[in-house]
Amino acid sequence: MTDWFNQLKSWVAPSAEETVDIQVIARAAAIILLEMAATDEHRDDDELAVIHDAMQDAFGIDRAELGQMLKDAEKLRREAVSLHDFTRDLKAHLDRDERDQLVEWLWRVAWADGRIDRYEEQLLRRLSDLLGVPHHEFIKRKHMAAPDDS
């Protein structure tokens, strides 16, 4: 699995007057991962396991803290009018490779139940556009994330 999350820890982009709160970025990533899991209207344990793995790898969050973070992210996801604020934060603070890798994580969540629902693919296309990930990378990451038997 790619290590875009590890790159988040070694931030290089913020200006002197701007400090990046890694929790804001972690929460934004969690929200869009949870949105992907909710898209096909039947979130399952496999999808949540992928999200847990992604967030633990990214931020080294222990299980108790991760559980609370995901609860908070789920609440924000449900209250959100759109995903633009979250993707804007991610696009502003992740480099191109990190955003490409995030799209791969989104594909992994979508593939977790063994199939891609058309609504999942539509959401992934929209998120890729909002994150500034080009179409060829979107397709490449889809194939990288796909289970071997698909």
N, C-alpha and C positions, 0 to 999 in steps of 0.2 A: 504494500500500500504506500502511496505517496506520503510525503511528510510536510505538506503545506502548513499543517498546524504548528510544527516545530519552528517554522520560519516566522510564524506570528509572534513567537516569544522574543525574537531578536529584531524588533522593530527598527527600521531605518528611515522611514519616510517623514515623521512629524517634524514640523518647523519648531523653532525655539519657543515661540509663544503657544504652540499647540501641543498638548500632551494627549496621548492616546490612552484611553482606559481600555485595557485588554478585556475587561468584563463586558463592556459595551459591544465589542467585536464578537466575543464569545456568545453573548446573548443574541446578537443579530444572526450569527451562523446557526444557533440552535433554533431560532424562530423559523428560518426558511427550511431547515431540515425537517422540523415538525410539520410545517405546511405541506411539504412533499409527502410525508407519511399520511396526512389527513386527506389528501386529494382524492383518493379512490374510495373514500367514505367507509373504509374498514381497516383502520390501523391495526396492525398485528404486532406480536412480540418480536418477530424477525426484523421489522422496520425499526422498532424502538431499540433493539440490540445494536443495529448499525449506527443509530444516532448516539447511543451511549459510547460505543467504541470510538466514534469520530471525536466526540467531545472529550473523552478521557485522553485520547492520543494528542489532541490539540493542546489542551490546557493542563493536563495532569491533575484534573479535579478528582477528589476522592468521591466515593459513591454517595455519601450523605450530602455533600455539597452539590454534586451533580443532580441528585434528585430534586433538590430545592431549586436549582437553576432551571431545570427543565419545567418544573411547575410554574415558575415565574414566566418563563418564555412561552409556555402554552397559554397562560392568561393573556399575555401581551398579543400573542398570535390571534387569539379569539377576538380581542378588542380592536385589532388593527383594521383600518379601513382599506389599506393597501400594503404592499410589501416594498414600496418605493423607498421609504425612509431606511429600512434595514439594508436593502441592496445598495443604496447610496453610501451608507457608512462602510459597507464591505468594499465597494468599488474604490472609495477614497483611500482606504487604508491597507488594501491588499495589492500586491503587485500582480502582474498578468499571470504568472505561473501559479500563484496562490489561488487566484480566481478560477483558473482552469481546473485546478485540483479540487476546489470546492464543487464545481460542476460534476466532477467525477463522484464525489461523495453523494451528491444529490441523485445521481444515477444509481448508486449502490442502494440508497434508500428505496428508490422506485423499483429496482430489481429484487428487493428483499423477499417479496412474496412470489417470486418466480415468473412474473409477467409485468409488462408495461401497459398500464391503462392509458387510453387516449388522452384523458385529462391530465395524467401525470406528464406525458410527453409535451402537452401544450404548456403546462406550467414550467417545465424545464426549459422549453424554448424561450419563454418570456423571461425567466430568471437569467438565463444565459445572455440574452440581449441586455437586460438591465445591468448585469455585471460586466458587460463589454467583452464577452467571450465570443470569438468569431465562430461561424457555423462549422468550419472544418474541425475546430477543436471540440466543439459540442459533439460532433459525430465520433471523433476519435475517443473521447472520454466515455461515450455510450458503449463503445465496443470494449474498452478497457474494463469497465465496470460490470459488463454482462457476465452472468454465470457461464461456466464452460459448456453447459448443455443447451444453451439457447441458440 
